[in-house]
Amino acid sequence: MCGVKSTDTVNVPTVLVVEDDPDTREMERFALQCTGFDVEVAPNGRAALQVLEEVHPCVILLDLMMPVMDGLEFLKTRQAEPSWATIPVLCVSAAVPSMMSEALRLGAEECLQKPADVDVLCERVRALCNGDTRDASR
């Protein structure tokens, strides 16, 4: 059901949304749940690392500009952990192009500029969950 976490977690892929803005985080969570994903959320990179201790998502949706631990620091930490380094990352951020380029250099699959079209966002998450690591942002 849309907006409610699925009880059939065996067959439902999980996405980790890392976003400090509560409204954006809820919009992304809702859109992804409506598309058929289970969604875990974290308000910053440090909290996301704690989620990754328990959950192995098919994709990480990552804001770059956040307090506590920003997206670039999260990407550096993610790369150092082999079990996390293989999880595709889709950045969705209002960051300047140089910050997005740095995110790509640090292993993000692609970056979308905020505000991102919800349909495009869900389409790219689905593609990345299915193994399509073609970078549409380059």
N, CA, C and O atoms as a GROMACS GRO file, in nm:
protein
  552
    1MET      N    1   0.084  -0.119   0.000
    1MET     CA    2   0.000   0.000   0.000
    1MET      C    3   0.088   0.125   0.000
    1MET      O    4   0.189   0.130   0.070
    2CYS      N    5   0.049   0.223  -0.078
    2CYS     CA    6   0.126   0.346  -0.091
    2CYS      C    7   0.134   0.419   0.042
    2CYS      O    8   0.033   0.441   0.110
    3GLY      N    9   0.257   0.458   0.080
    3GLY     CA   10   0.277   0.534   0.202
    3GLY      C   11   0.293   0.449   0.326
    3GLY      O   12   0.315   0.503   0.435
    4VAL      N   13   0.283   0.317   0.313
    4VAL     CA   14   0.296   0.229   0.427
    4VAL      C   15   0.405   0.128   0.397
    4VAL      O   16   0.410   0.072   0.287
    5LYS      N   17   0.493   0.105   0.492
    5LYS     CA   18   0.601   0.009   0.473
    5LYS      C   19   0.544  -0.130   0.448
    5LYS      O   20   0.454  -0.175   0.518
    6SER      N   21   0.596  -0.195   0.347
    6SER     CA   22   0.549  -0.327   0.309
    6SER      C   23   0.581  -0.429   0.417
    6SER      O   24   0.684  -0.420   0.483
    7THR      N   25   0.493  -0.527   0.434
    7THR     CA   26   0.520  -0.636   0.526
    7THR      C   27   0.588  -0.752   0.456
    7THR      O   28   0.639  -0.842   0.524
    8ASP      N   29   0.591  -0.753   0.324
    8ASP     CA   30   0.657  -0.856   0.245
    8ASP      C   31   0.798  -0.809   0.209
    8ASP      O   32   0.827  -0.779   0.093
    9THR      N   33   0.885  -0.803   0.310
    9THR     CA   34   1.018  -0.747   0.288
    9THR      C   35   1.112  -0.842   0.215
    9THR      O   36   1.220  -0.801   0.174
   10VAL      N   37   1.072  -0.968   0.198
   10VAL     CA   38   1.156  -1.063   0.128
   10VAL      C   39   1.171  -1.026  -0.019
   10VAL      O   40   1.281  -1.037  -0.074
   11ASN      N   41   1.064  -0.981  -0.082
   11ASN     CA   42   1.066  -0.954  -0.225
   11ASN      C   43   1.067  -0.805  -0.261
   11ASN      O   44   1.061  -0.770  -0.379
   12VAL      N   45   1.074  -0.719  -0.162
   12VAL     CA   46   1.067  -0.575  -0.187
   12VAL      C   47   1.205  -0.513  -0.166
   12VAL      O   48   1.261  -0.522  -0.057
   13PRO      N   49   1.260  -0.449  -0.270
   13PRO     CA   50   1.391  -0.385  -0.254
   13PRO      C   51   1.380  -0.263  -0.162
   13PRO      O   52   1.278  -0.195  -0.157
   14THR      N   53   1.488  -0.239  -0.090
   14THR     CA   54   1.494  -0.127   0.004
   14THR      C   55   1.584  -0.018  -0.051
   14THR      O   56   1.690  -0.045  -0.108
   15VAL      N   57   1.541   0.106  -0.032
   15VAL     CA   58   1.619   0.224  -0.068
   15VAL      C   59   1.647   0.301   0.061
   15VAL      O   60   1.558   0.316   0.145
   16LEU      N   61   1.769   0.349   0.077
   16LEU     CA   62   1.805   0.434   0.189
   16LEU      C   63   1.806   0.579   0.142
   16LEU      O   64   1.883   0.614   0.053
   17VAL      N   65   1.720   0.662   0.200
   17VAL     CA   66   1.712   0.805   0.168
   17VAL      C   67   1.788   0.880   0.277
   17VAL      O   68   1.752   0.873   0.394
   18VAL      N   69   1.892   0.953   0.236
   18VAL     CA   70   1.974   1.031   0.329
   18VAL      C   71   1.952   1.178   0.294
   18VAL      O   72   2.007   1.227   0.195
   19GLU      N   73   1.873   1.246   0.375
   19GLU     CA   74   1.829   1.383   0.345
   19GLU      C   75   1.800   1.455   0.476
   19GLU      O   76   1.727   1.403   0.560
   20ASP      N   77   1.858   1.575   0.493
   20ASP     CA   78   1.836   1.648   0.618
   20ASP      C   79   1.706   1.726   0.621
   20ASP      O   80   1.652   1.751   0.729
   21ASP      N   81   1.653   1.766   0.507
   21ASP     CA   82   1.529   1.843   0.505
   21ASP      C   83   1.410   1.748   0.524
   21ASP      O   84   1.388   1.661   0.440
   22PRO      N   85   1.334   1.764   0.633
   22PRO     CA   86   1.225   1.669   0.661
   22PRO      C   87   1.119   1.662   0.552
   22PRO      O   88   1.068   1.554   0.522
   23ASP      N   89   1.084   1.775   0.490
   23ASP     CA   90   0.982   1.773   0.385
   23ASP      C   91   1.031   1.698   0.261
   23ASP      O   92   0.957   1.619   0.203
   24THR      N   93   1.155   1.724   0.221
   24THR     CA   94   1.212   1.654   0.105
   24THR      C   95   1.226   1.506   0.135
   24THR      O   96   1.195   1.422   0.050
   25ARG      N   97   1.272   1.474   0.255
   25ARG     CA   98   1.288   1.334   0.296
   25ARG      C   99   1.155   1.260   0.289
   25ARG      O  100   1.149   1.147   0.239
   26GLU      N  101   1.048   1.322   0.338
   26GLU     CA  102   0.916   1.258   0.335
   26GLU      C  103   0.862   1.246   0.193
   26GLU      O  104   0.800   1.145   0.160
   27MET      N  105   0.886   1.346   0.110
   27MET     CA  106   0.840   1.340  -0.029
   27MET      C  107   0.910   1.226  -0.103
   27MET      O  108   0.846   1.150  -0.175
   28GLU      N  109   1.042   1.216  -0.085
   28GLU     CA  110   1.116   1.108  -0.150
   28GLU      C  111   1.073   0.972  -0.097
   28GLU      O  112   1.055   0.877  -0.174
   29ARG      N  113   1.056   0.962   0.034
   29ARG     CA  114   1.011   0.836   0.095
   29ARG      C  115   0.876   0.795   0.038
   29ARG      O  116   0.858   0.681  -0.004
   30PHE      N  117   0.783   0.888   0.035
   30PHE     CA  118   0.647   0.859  -0.013
   30PHE      C  119   0.649   0.817  -0.160
   30PHE      O  120   0.584   0.719  -0.198
   31ALA      N  121   0.722   0.892  -0.244
   31ALA     CA  122   0.729   0.860  -0.386
   31ALA      C  123   0.788   0.722  -0.409
   31ALA      O  124   0.738   0.646  -0.492
   32LEU      N  125   0.893   0.688  -0.337
   32LEU     CA  126   0.956   0.557  -0.353
   32LEU      C  127   0.867   0.445  -0.302
   32LEU      O  128   0.860   0.338  -0.364
   33GLN      N  129   0.798   0.468  -0.191
   33GLN     CA  130   0.705   0.367  -0.141
   33GLN      C  131   0.590   0.346  -0.240
   33GLN      O  132   0.547   0.232  -0.261
   34CYS      N  133   0.542   0.452  -0.299
   34CYS     CA  134   0.435   0.441  -0.399
   34CYS      C  135   0.482   0.368  -0.524
   34CYS      O  136   0.401   0.312  -0.598
   35THR      N  137   0.613   0.368  -0.548
   35THR     CA  138   0.670   0.299  -0.663
   35THR      C  139   0.699   0.152  -0.631
   35THR      O  140   0.734   0.075  -0.721
   36GLY      N  141   0.685   0.114  -0.504
   36GLY     CA  142   0.702  -0.027  -0.468
   36GLY      C  143   0.825  -0.061  -0.387
   36GLY      O  144   0.858  -0.179  -0.371
   37PHE      N  145   0.895   0.039  -0.335
   37PHE     CA  146   1.014   0.015  -0.255
   37PHE      C  147   0.983   0.024  -0.106
   37PHE      O  148   0.893   0.098  -0.065
   38ASP      N  149   1.058  -0.051  -0.026
   38ASP     CA  150   1.066  -0.023   0.116
   38ASP      C  151   1.168   0.089   0.130
   38ASP      O  152   1.263   0.096   0.052
   39VAL      N  153   1.149   0.176   0.226
   39VAL     CA  154   1.239   0.291   0.240
   39VAL      C  155   1.284   0.305   0.385
   39VAL      O  156   1.203   0.304   0.478
   40GLU      N  157   1.414   0.318   0.401
   40GLU     CA  158   1.474   0.356   0.528
   40GLU      C  159   1.521   0.500   0.511
   40GLU      O  160   1.560   0.539   0.401
   41VAL      N  161   1.516   0.579   0.618
   41VAL     CA  162   1.557   0.719   0.608
   41VAL      C  163   1.662   0.752   0.714
   41VAL      O  164   1.668   0.690   0.821
   42ALA      N  165   1.744   0.851   0.681
   42ALA     CA  166   1.845   0.902   0.773
   42ALA      C  167   1.859   1.052   0.747
   42ALA      O  168   1.858   1.095   0.632
   43PRO      N  169   1.872   1.132   0.854
   43PRO     CA  170   1.881   1.278   0.837
   43PRO      C  171   2.021   1.330   0.805
   43PRO      O  172   2.037   1.449   0.778
   44ASN      N  173   2.122   1.242   0.806
   44ASN     CA  174   2.258   1.284   0.774
   44ASN      C  175   2.343   1.161   0.748
   44ASN      O  176   2.298   1.048   0.766
   45GLY      N  177   2.467   1.184   0.704
   45GLY     CA  178   2.555   1.074   0.670
   45GLY      C  179   2.589   0.982   0.785
   45GLY      O  180   2.596   0.861   0.768
   46ARG      N  181   2.609   1.038   0.903
   46ARG     CA  182   2.643   0.955   1.019
   46ARG      C  183   2.528   0.861   1.053
   46ARG      O  184   2.550   0.742   1.079
   47ALA      N  185   2.405   0.912   1.052
   47ALA     CA  186   2.289   0.827   1.079
   47ALA      C  187   2.274   0.722   0.969
   47ALA      O  188   2.232   0.609   0.997
   48ALA      N  189   2.307   0.757   0.846
   48ALA     CA  190   2.299   0.662   0.735
   48ALA      C  191   2.395   0.545   0.756
   48ALA      O  192   2.362   0.431   0.726
   49LEU      N  193   2.514   0.574   0.807
   49LEU     CA  194   2.610   0.466   0.835
   49LEU      C  195   2.554   0.369   0.938
   49LEU      O  196   2.577   0.248   0.928
   50GLN      N  197   2.482   0.422   1.036
   50GLN     CA  198   2.420   0.335   1.136
   50GLN      C  199   2.312   0.247   1.072
   50GLN      O  200   2.300   0.130   1.107
   51VAL      N  201   2.235   0.304   0.980
   51VAL     CA  202   2.133   0.225   0.910
   51VAL      C  203   2.200   0.114   0.830
   51VAL      O  204   2.150   0.001   0.826
   52LEU      N  205   2.312   0.145   0.765
   52LEU     CA  206   2.382   0.045   0.683
   52LEU      C  207   2.437  -0.071   0.765
   52LEU      O  208   2.465  -0.178   0.710
   53GLU      N  209   2.452  -0.052   0.895
   53GLU     CA  210   2.494  -0.163   0.983
   53GLU      C  211   2.386  -0.271   0.989
   53GLU      O  212   2.415  -0.388   1.014
   54GLU      N  213   2.260  -0.230   0.966
   54GLU     CA  214   2.145  -0.321   0.980
   54GLU      C  215   2.078  -0.359   0.848
   54GLU      O  216   2.019  -0.466   0.837
   55VAL      N  217   2.089  -0.271   0.748
   55VAL     CA  218   2.013  -0.287   0.624
   55VAL      C  219   2.108  -0.279   0.505
   55VAL      O  220   2.203  -0.200   0.505
   56HIS      N  221   2.083  -0.360   0.404
   56HIS     CA  222   2.161  -0.352   0.280
   56HIS      C  223   2.067  -0.308   0.167
   56HIS      O  224   2.005  -0.392   0.103
   57PRO      N  225   2.057  -0.176   0.143
   57PRO     CA  226   1.965  -0.128   0.039
   57PRO      C  227   2.018  -0.156  -0.101
   57PRO      O  228   2.137  -0.181  -0.121
   58CYS      N  229   1.926  -0.152  -0.198
   58CYS     CA  230   1.969  -0.170  -0.337
   58CYS      C  231   2.024  -0.039  -0.392
   58CYS      O  232   2.102  -0.040  -0.488
   59VAL      N  233   1.985   0.075  -0.332
   59VAL     CA  234   2.032   0.207  -0.374
   59VAL      C  235   2.032   0.299  -0.252
   59VAL      O  236   1.949   0.286  -0.163
   60ILE      N  237   2.127   0.393  -0.252
   60ILE     CA  238   2.128   0.501  -0.152
   60ILE      C  239   2.099   0.630  -0.226
   60ILE      O  240   2.170   0.667  -0.320
   61LEU      N  241   1.994   0.700  -0.183
   61LEU     CA  242   1.959   0.831  -0.236
   61LEU      C  243   2.020   0.932  -0.140
   61LEU      O  244   1.984   0.935  -0.023
   62LEU      N  245   2.112   1.015  -0.188
   62LEU     CA  246   2.198   1.095  -0.100
   62LEU      C  247   2.196   1.243  -0.132
   62LEU      O  248   2.224   1.285  -0.244
   63ASP      N  249   2.161   1.323  -0.030
   63ASP     CA  250   2.181   1.467  -0.038
   63ASP      C  251   2.329   1.492  -0.010
   63ASP      O  252   2.392   1.414   0.062
   64LEU      N  253   2.385   1.597  -0.064
   64LEU     CA  254   2.527   1.626  -0.042
   64LEU      C  255   2.549   1.727   0.069
   64LEU      O  256   2.649   1.718   0.141
   65MET      N  257   2.459   1.824   0.084
   65MET     CA  258   2.478   1.930   0.183
   65MET      C  259   2.389   1.901   0.304
   65MET      O  260   2.269   1.927   0.303
   66MET      N  261   2.453   1.846   0.410
   66MET     CA  262   2.382   1.810   0.533
   66MET      C  263   2.471   1.841   0.652
   66MET      O  264   2.593   1.845   0.640
   67PRO      N  265   2.409   1.862   0.769
   67PRO     CA  266   2.488   1.879   0.891
   67PRO      C  267   2.539   1.744   0.941
   67PRO      O  268   2.502   1.640   0.888
   68VAL      N  269   2.621   1.745   1.041
   68VAL     CA  270   2.679   1.630   1.111
   68VAL      C  271   2.780   1.559   1.022
   68VAL      O  272   2.900   1.561   1.051
   69MET      N  273   2.735   1.495   0.914
   69MET     CA  274   2.824   1.436   0.814
   69MET      C  275   2.762   1.460   0.678
   69MET      O  276   2.652   1.412   0.650
   70ASP      N  277   2.832   1.536   0.593
   70ASP     CA  278   2.774   1.568   0.462
   70ASP      C  279   2.789   1.449   0.367
   70ASP      O  280   2.849   1.347   0.401
   71GLY      N  281   2.734   1.464   0.248
   71GLY     CA  282   2.734   1.355   0.151
   71GLY      C  283   2.871   1.314   0.103
   71GLY      O  284   2.895   1.196   0.079
   72LEU      N  285   2.963   1.409   0.089
   72LEU     CA  286   3.098   1.375   0.044
   72LEU      C  287   3.171   1.292   0.149
   72LEU      O  288   3.239   1.196   0.114
   73GLU      N  289   3.159   1.330   0.275
   73GLU     CA  290   3.221   1.250   0.382
   73GLU      C  291   3.158   1.112   0.390
   73GLU      O  292   3.227   1.013   0.413
   74PHE      N  293   3.027   1.106   0.370
   74PHE     CA  294   2.958   0.977   0.368
   74PHE      C  295   3.015   0.889   0.256
   74PHE      O  296   3.043   0.771   0.279
   75LEU      N  297   3.032   0.945   0.137
   75LEU     CA  298   3.085   0.868   0.024
   75LEU      C  299   3.226   0.816   0.053
   75LEU      O  300   3.258   0.702   0.018
   76LYS      N  301   3.309   0.898   0.115
   76LYS     CA  302   3.445   0.854   0.150
   76LYS      C  303   3.440   0.736   0.247
   76LYS      O  304   3.512   0.638   0.230
   77THR      N  305   3.355   0.745   0.347
   77THR     CA  306   3.342   0.639   0.446
   77THR      C  307   3.283   0.513   0.383
   77THR      O  308   3.327   0.402   0.413
   78ARG      N  309   3.185   0.531   0.297
   78ARG     CA  310   3.121   0.418   0.228
   78ARG      C  311   3.223   0.341   0.145
   78ARG      O  312   3.223   0.218   0.144
   79GLN      N  313   3.309   0.414   0.074
   79GLN     CA  314   3.409   0.350  -0.012
   79GLN      C  315   3.507   0.264   0.068
   79GLN      O  316   3.561   0.166   0.015
   80ALA      N  317   3.531   0.298   0.191
   80ALA     CA  318   3.628   0.226   0.274
   80ALA      C  319   3.572   0.094   0.328
   80ALA      O  320   3.649   0.011   0.378
   81GLU      N  321   3.443   0.074   0.320
   81GLU     CA  322   3.379  -0.048   0.370
   81GLU      C  323   3.335  -0.133   0.250
   81GLU      O  324   3.240  -0.095   0.180
   82PRO      N  325   3.402  -0.246   0.225
   82PRO     CA  326   3.372  -0.325   0.105
   82PRO      C  327   3.224  -0.364   0.089
   82PRO      O  328   3.174  -0.364  -0.023
   83SER      N  329   3.155  -0.395   0.196
   83SER     CA  330   3.014  -0.436   0.182
   83SER      C  331   2.923  -0.319   0.146
   83SER      O  332   2.813  -0.341   0.096
   84TRP      N  333   2.967  -0.196   0.170
   84TRP     CA  334   2.888  -0.079   0.135
   84TRP      C  335   2.929  -0.019   0.001
   84TRP      O  336   2.849   0.045  -0.067
   85ALA      N  337   3.053  -0.040  -0.036
   85ALA     CA  338   3.108   0.025  -0.156
   85ALA      C  339   3.037  -0.018  -0.284
   85ALA      O  340   3.042   0.054  -0.384
   86THR      N  341   2.972  -0.132  -0.283
   86THR     CA  342   2.904  -0.181  -0.403
   86THR      C  343   2.761  -0.132  -0.416
   86THR      O  344   2.697  -0.155  -0.518
   87ILE      N  345   2.710  -0.064  -0.313
   87ILE     CA  346   2.572  -0.014  -0.319
   87ILE      C  347   2.571   0.114  -0.404
   87ILE      O  348   2.641   0.210  -0.372
   88PRO      N  349   2.492   0.116  -0.512
   88PRO     CA  350   2.488   0.237  -0.596
   88PRO      C  351   2.433   0.357  -0.519
   88PRO      O  352   2.343   0.345  -0.437
   89VAL      N  353   2.489   0.473  -0.548
   89VAL     CA  354   2.447   0.598  -0.485
   89VAL      C  355   2.397   0.693  -0.593
   89VAL      O  356   2.465   0.718  -0.693
   90LEU      N  357   2.277   0.745  -0.570
   90LEU     CA  358   2.219   0.849  -0.655
   90LEU      C  359   2.211   0.976  -0.571
   90LEU      O  360   2.135   0.982  -0.475
   91CYS      N  361   2.290   1.076  -0.608
   91CYS     CA  362   2.287   1.204  -0.536
   91CYS      C  363   2.172   1.289  -0.589
   91CYS      O  364   2.150   1.298  -0.710
   92VAL      N  365   2.100   1.349  -0.497
   92VAL     CA  366   1.995   1.445  -0.532
   92VAL      C  367   2.023   1.566  -0.444
   92VAL      O  368   2.003   1.562  -0.323
   93SER      N  369   2.071   1.673  -0.506
   93SER     CA  370   2.120   1.784  -0.426
   93SER      C  371   2.109   1.916  -0.498
   93SER      O  372   2.102   1.922  -0.621
   94ALA      N  373   2.109   2.023  -0.419
   94ALA     CA  374   2.115   2.158  -0.473
   94ALA      C  375   2.260   2.207  -0.473
   94ALA      O  376   2.285   2.326  -0.490
   95ALA      N  377   2.354   2.116  -0.455
   95ALA     CA  378   2.496   2.150  -0.449
   95ALA      C  379   2.543   2.209  -0.581
   95ALA      O  380   2.484   2.188  -0.687
   96VAL      N  381   2.652   2.283  -0.571
   96VAL     CA  382   2.714   2.341  -0.690
   96VAL      C  383   2.773   2.228  -0.776
   96VAL      O  384   2.803   2.121  -0.724
   97PRO      N  385   2.789   2.251  -0.906
   97PRO     CA  386   2.840   2.146  -0.994
   97PRO      C  387   2.973   2.084  -0.949
   97PRO      O  388   2.995   1.965  -0.967
   98SER      N  389   3.062   2.165  -0.891
   98SER     CA  390   3.191   2.110  -0.849
   98SER      C  391   3.174   2.008  -0.736
   98SER      O  392   3.249   1.910  -0.729
   99MET      N  393   3.078   2.029  -0.650
   99MET     CA  394   3.050   1.934  -0.542
   99MET      C  395   2.990   1.805  -0.600
   99MET      O  396   3.021   1.695  -0.554
  100MET      N  397   2.904   1.820  -0.701
  100MET     CA  398   2.848   1.702  -0.765
  100MET      C  399   2.956   1.624  -0.840
  100MET      O  400   2.956   1.501  -0.839
  101SER      N  401   3.048   1.694  -0.904
  101SER     CA  402   3.160   1.627  -0.971
  101SER      C  403   3.244   1.550  -0.871
  101SER      O  404   3.289   1.439  -0.900
  102GLU      N  405   3.267   1.609  -0.755
  102GLU     CA  406   3.343   1.540  -0.650
  102GLU      C  407   3.268   1.416  -0.602
  102GLU      O  408   3.330   1.314  -0.575
  103ALA      N  409   3.136   1.424  -0.592
  103ALA     CA  410   3.055   1.307  -0.552
  103ALA      C  411   3.071   1.195  -0.654
  103ALA      O  412   3.084   1.078  -0.616
  104LEU      N  413   3.070   1.229  -0.782
  104LEU     CA  414   3.089   1.128  -0.886
  104LEU      C  415   3.229   1.068  -0.877
  104LEU      O  416   3.246   0.947  -0.894
  105ARG      N  417   3.328   1.151  -0.849
  105ARG     CA  418   3.465   1.102  -0.834
  105ARG      C  419   3.476   1.006  -0.716
  105ARG      O  420   3.555   0.912  -0.718
  106LEU      N  421   3.397   1.031  -0.612
  106LEU     CA  422   3.401   0.948  -0.491
  106LEU      C  423   3.311   0.824  -0.501
  106LEU      O  424   3.296   0.750  -0.404
  107GLY      N  425   3.253   0.802  -0.617
  107GLY     CA  426   3.181   0.676  -0.636
  107GLY      C  427   3.031   0.684  -0.654
  107GLY      O  428   2.968   0.580  -0.673
  108ALA      N  429   2.972   0.802  -0.650
  108ALA     CA  430   2.828   0.812  -0.678
  108ALA      C  431   2.805   0.773  -0.824
  108ALA      O  432   2.887   0.804  -0.911
  109GLU      N  433   2.696   0.706  -0.850
  109GLU     CA  434   2.664   0.664  -0.987
  109GLU      C  435   2.621   0.782  -1.074
  109GLU      O  436   2.658   0.793  -1.191
  110GLU      N  437   2.540   0.869  -1.013
  110GLU     CA  438   2.495   0.988  -1.086
  110GLU      C  439   2.441   1.089  -0.987
  110GLU      O  440   2.418   1.058  -0.870
  111CYS      N  441   2.420   1.212  -1.036
  111CYS     CA  442   2.367   1.320  -0.953
  111CYS      C  443   2.253   1.388  -1.026
  111CYS      O  444   2.262   1.417  -1.145
  112LEU      N  445   2.147   1.413  -0.953
  112LEU     CA  446   2.034   1.490  -1.004
  112LEU      C  447   2.026   1.621  -0.927
  112LEU      O  448   2.047   1.624  -0.806
  113GLN      N  449   1.996   1.728  -0.997
  113GLN     CA  450   1.981   1.860  -0.935
  113GLN      C  451   1.844   1.872  -0.870
  113GLN      O  452   1.743   1.832  -0.928
  114LYS      N  453   1.841   1.927  -0.748
  114LYS     CA  454   1.713   1.958  -0.683
  114LYS      C  455   1.655   2.083  -0.745
  114LYS      O  456   1.730   2.171  -0.785
  115PRO      N  457   1.526   2.094  -0.754
  115PRO     CA  458   1.430   1.988  -0.722
  115PRO      C  459   1.425   1.886  -0.834
  115PRO      O  460   1.413   1.922  -0.951
  116ALA      N  461   1.435   1.760  -0.799
  116ALA     CA  462   1.434   1.654  -0.899
  116ALA      C  463   1.291   1.614  -0.932
  116ALA      O  464   1.205   1.610  -0.844
  117ASP      N  465   1.267   1.586  -1.057
  117ASP     CA  466   1.137   1.535  -1.100
  117ASP      C  467   1.116   1.399  -1.034
  117ASP      O  468   1.201   1.311  -1.047
  118VAL      N  469   1.005   1.381  -0.965
  118VAL     CA  470   0.978   1.258  -0.890
  118VAL      C  471   0.975   1.136  -0.982
  118VAL      O  472   1.024   1.030  -0.944
  119ASP      N  473   0.918   1.150  -1.100
  119ASP     CA  474   0.913   1.037  -1.193
  119ASP      C  475   1.053   0.996  -1.239
  119ASP      O  476   1.084   0.877  -1.247
  120VAL      N  477   1.136   1.094  -1.268
  120VAL     CA  478   1.275   1.066  -1.308
  120VAL      C  479   1.350   1.002  -1.192
  120VAL      O  480   1.423   0.905  -1.211
  121LEU      N  481   1.332   1.056  -1.073
  121LEU     CA  482   1.397   1.003  -0.954
  121LEU      C  483   1.362   0.855  -0.934
  121LEU      O  484   1.450   0.772  -0.916
  122CYS      N  485   1.234   0.823  -0.937
  122CYS     CA  486   1.189   0.685  -0.917
  122CYS      C  487   1.238   0.594  -1.030
  122CYS      O  488   1.273   0.479  -1.006
  123GLU      N  489   1.239   0.646  -1.152
  123GLU     CA  490   1.288   0.568  -1.267
  123GLU      C  491   1.436   0.535  -1.251
  123GLU      O  492   1.477   0.422  -1.277
  124ARG      N  493   1.517   0.634  -1.209
  124ARG     CA  494   1.660   0.611  -1.192
  124ARG      C  495   1.688   0.517  -1.076
  124ARG      O  496   1.778   0.433  -1.085
  125VAL      N  497   1.612   0.530  -0.967
  125VAL     CA  498   1.629   0.438  -0.853
  125VAL      C  499   1.598   0.296  -0.898
  125VAL      O  500   1.674   0.204  -0.867
  126ARG      N  501   1.488   0.277  -0.970
  126ARG     CA  502   1.452   0.144  -1.018
  126ARG      C  503   1.562   0.087  -1.109
  126ARG      O  504   1.599  -0.029  -1.096
  127ALA      N  505   1.613   0.170  -1.200
  127ALA     CA  506   1.718   0.124  -1.290
  127ALA      C  507   1.844   0.085  -1.213
  127ALA      O  508   1.904  -0.018  -1.242
  128LEU      N  509   1.883   0.165  -1.115
  128LEU     CA  510   2.002   0.133  -1.036
  128LEU      C  511   1.981   0.007  -0.953
  128LEU      O  512   2.073  -0.072  -0.936
  129CYS      N  513   1.861  -0.012  -0.901
  129CYS     CA  514   1.830  -0.135  -0.826
  129CYS      C  515   1.839  -0.257  -0.916
  129CYS      O  516   1.872  -0.366  -0.871
  130ASN      N  517   1.810  -0.238  -1.043
  130ASN     CA  518   1.816  -0.348  -1.140
  130ASN      C  519   1.953  -0.362  -1.204
  130ASN      O  520   1.970  -0.440  -1.298
  131GLY      N  521   2.051  -0.286  -1.155
  131GLY     CA  522   2.187  -0.302  -1.203
  131GLY      C  523   2.230  -0.210  -1.316
  131GLY      O  524   2.340  -0.226  -1.370
  132ASP      N  525   2.146  -0.114  -1.355
  132ASP     CA  526   2.182  -0.019  -1.460
  132ASP      C  527   2.263   0.094  -1.399
  132ASP      O  528   2.206   0.187  -1.341
  133THR      N  529   2.395   0.087  -1.411
  133THR     CA  530   2.479   0.191  -1.354
  133THR      C  531   2.523   0.294  -1.458
  133THR      O  532   2.622   0.365  -1.438
  134ARG      N  533   2.450   0.300  -1.567
  134ARG     CA  534   2.474   0.403  -1.669
  134ARG      C  535   2.446   0.538  -1.605
  134ARG      O  536   2.339   0.559  -1.549
  135ASP      N  537   2.540   0.628  -1.613
  135ASP     CA  538   2.526   0.759  -1.551
  135ASP      C  539   2.455   0.854  -1.646
  135ASP      O  540   2.513   0.900  -1.744
  136ALA      N  541   2.329   0.882  -1.616
  136ALA     CA  542   2.249   0.971  -1.701
  136ALA      C  543   2.287   1.117  -1.681
  136ALA      O  544   2.244   1.202  -1.760
  137SER      N  545   2.365   1.150  -1.578
  137SER     CA  546   2.396   1.291  -1.551
  137SER      C  547   2.522   1.336  -1.624
  137SER      O  548   2.554   1.455  -1.622
  138ARG      N  549   2.595   1.246  -1.687
  138ARG     CA  550   2.720   1.286  -1.755
  138ARG      C  551   2.697   1.316  -1.898
  138ARG      O  552   2.790   1.351  -1.970
   0.00000   0.00000   0.00000
